[in-house]
Amino acid sequence: MSLLEGIKGIEDVKRLPREQLQALADEVRQRLIDVVSVTGGHIGAGLGVVELATAVAYVFDSPRDKIVWDVGHQAYPWKLLTGRNDRFPTLRQQGGISGFLRRDESPHDQFGAGHAATAMSAALGMAVARDLKHETHQVVAIVGDGAMTCGLSYEGLNNAGHSGRDLIVILNDNGMSIAPNVGAMSRYLANVATNPLYNRVREELKRLTQRVDAMVGHGVQDFARRAEESLKNLVLPGVLFQELGLRYFGPVEGHDVRALIDALEKVRQLKGPRLLHVLTQKGKGFPLEEPDREKFHARAPYDPATGALRASASGPPQWTRVFGEAITQLGGEHPELVAITAAMPSGTGTGIFQKKWPDRFFDVGIAEGHATTFAAGLATQGLRPVVAIYSTFLQRAYDNIIHDVAIQKLPVIFCLDRAGMVGDDGQTHMGLYDIAYLLAVPNMVVTAPRDGAELIGLLRTALAHGEGPFAIRYPRDKAPAEPPPAAEVTAVPFGTWEVLRRGKGGIAILPVGVMCAQAMEAARTLAAEGVDVSVVSCRFLKPVDRATLASLVRDHRALVTVEDGVVTNGFGAYLAEIVQELAPDVRVAAIGAPDRTFEHAPRPVQLAWAGLTAEGIAARVRALHAEAAALPS
Ligand SMILES: Cc1ncc(C[n+]2csc(CCOP(=O)(O)OP(=O)(O)O)c2C)c(N)n1
């Protein structure tokens, strides 16, 4: 039996002799590569923390000690070591274990996470709670260097250092966010890790202090200690953290279990806020022949021996690529267009723009709020920033959107990828809220294209608009077809809907964006049953097309909105308010995501859960049709 097969819970890790822990880590690494080759998932970050997770499991007493992993995508080894090895092949599958941390999945998952940089604050909260309850356990936050580009991490650090609470921060430094990490902090950490002078000076200082200790009495000893502290602050690593109030230890080699255990045991015995700097390699051991470190981050199923993807990407392109190529082409026509990503050049398609227009591309780190206000600043100077951020991560920037952009009517274009149901990433990554949160923003234009050509057309409309913010949302999916080159696509007339089908049955379906396909299919099914509906693409959610709406309410008694977002305060609710004024007798029924969380599953399955399928739409229309037929005439 392999060592890993014997790990039914964390206590089995602790029972192993220390000399077997590296072998256990090796097995964990192989298991990750094998299972994720079938399920797909975030493989790179987990491979980088195999030894760290093993050492943490061994040294600390989880779940009594609270181990708080940041982001959660790197917690696969933690899952294997905390009793989830048997269920691991169900990773990210419908009904299976999550690809992130979940408090309801294991007592060892102290804090649910999928968004970056929550660990520091959450861990400090746990440390304070421990102290108020007079408990004595350890609290450990494990944070990546990428998360150190988030403002939230510094808010937590600032508060933790000042508090003096007993808290351990492990900085997992692999030099990578999803892409190579950016910014001043990243450069600082790289200097700390690689500058041999630091380590030499540290050794010299230690020897010097010991000699002073031996030669002179206690008073001078204190002076020598203080002198050492000041000198240290000048030349030693971690000065920044020391100044913030955290004692700094490291850097430690992160792929040597014994070294990690030694370091963790030492740090564990100390008190106060302290930080251990661990150097790791993202994707360590992944068998990719041509190393491209970004490809390790998240990967579709692959061959475990070579790392090569199992299925070649065929068929229509992903929305992400359509968007990336569109802004790259439009960049040629618009020298004032600049593109901004918050640490996701490949995930958002802005990496395509970066290759062609490197000087007009900005990766600002995992800093969605900053990205937004930075764009606002650019816009004040006449540039036209396109901010590409996933729907779920733009939630982080809500105040910046309202206060910094919208109130000042600055022409920032927000492109929201992964809008709607997101599939196997699950509840932490759902893009279901953007319609609701963007409709509420004054001066905001909200749009959703139904295909790639319309996305390009809307980008043109946005660039021509120039009077305030403009949002375009599209899903984590393939676009319906390869769009024509941008030069051949004209702008979508501002504020217009498109009548896709005119029916005589008194009911109109009003789909948003990609829901047009399902709506048209529903209309065809209904037509075969003798129910003749209209279908109108609501590519502008705000402002609504008043002229088309006025004509619709004249000869329809019910409007059925269909949106890949929450119904609560969604497009249907927004439209109902307007229709109430315009034609109180016309009924508005909204199909969208009900007010609850959604588990990981393939996107089509999730859409079906919310009735966002041709059949779901047809069923709703049938019910409305039957209701009307039952009314006395
Ligand atoms: C708020 C937020 N923005 C963007 C992301 C997308 N994202 C997932 S992991 C990651 C990089 C994290 O880097 P780091 O903290 O160093 O962890 P590593 O993957 O290197 O272990 C990013 C940008 C996210 N999870 N949360």
The ligand as a MOL file (V3000), in Angstrom:
LIG
                    3D

  0  0  0     0  0            999 V3000
M  V30 BEGIN CTAB
M  V30 COUNTS 26 27 0 0 0
M  V30 BEGIN ATOM
M  V30 1 C -10.1280 38.9980 -6.4410 0
M  V30 2 C -9.5460 38.0150 -7.3960 0
M  V30 3 N -9.0810 38.4270 -8.5910 0
M  V30 4 C -8.5650 37.5330 -9.4600 0
M  V30 5 C -8.4950 36.2180 -9.1580 0
M  V30 6 C -7.9850 35.2180 -10.1840 0
M  V30 7 N -6.8180 34.5250 -9.6520 0 CHG=1
M  V30 8 C -6.8990 33.2900 -9.1560 0
M  V30 9 S -5.4410 32.7550 -8.5680 0
M  V30 10 C -4.6630 34.1590 -9.0230 0
M  V30 11 C -3.2070 34.3020 -8.7680 0
M  V30 12 C -2.8840 34.1130 -7.3340 0
M  V30 13 O -1.5230 34.2130 -7.1540 0
M  V30 14 P -0.9060 33.8420 -5.7650 0
M  V30 15 O -1.6650 34.4850 -4.6690 0
M  V30 16 O 0.5430 34.1120 -5.8230 0
M  V30 17 O -1.1630 32.2980 -5.6400 0
M  V30 18 P -0.4980 31.1120 -6.5120 0
M  V30 19 O -1.4990 30.7960 -7.5850 0
M  V30 20 O 0.7850 31.5890 -7.0790 0
M  V30 21 O -0.3540 30.0320 -5.5400 0
M  V30 22 C -5.5520 35.0440 -9.6230 0
M  V30 23 C -5.1860 36.3600 -10.1650 0
M  V30 24 C -8.9940 35.8220 -7.8970 0
M  V30 25 N -9.0070 34.5430 -7.5180 0
M  V30 26 N -9.5000 36.7320 -7.0550 0
M  V30 END ATOM
M  V30 BEGIN BOND
M  V30 1 1 1 2
M  V30 2 1 2 3
M  V30 3 2 2 26
M  V30 4 2 3 4
M  V30 5 1 4 5
M  V30 6 1 5 6
M  V30 7 2 5 24
M  V30 8 1 6 7
M  V30 9 2 7 8
M  V30 10 1 7 22
M  V30 11 1 8 9
M  V30 12 1 9 10
M  V30 13 1 10 11
M  V30 14 2 10 22
M  V30 15 1 11 12
M  V30 16 1 12 13
M  V30 17 1 13 14
M  V30 18 2 14 15
M  V30 19 1 14 16
M  V30 20 1 14 17
M  V30 21 1 17 18
M  V30 22 2 18 19
M  V30 23 1 18 20
M  V30 24 1 18 21
M  V30 25 1 22 23
M  V30 26 1 24 25
M  V30 27 1 24 26
M  V30 END BOND
M  V30 END CTAB
M  END
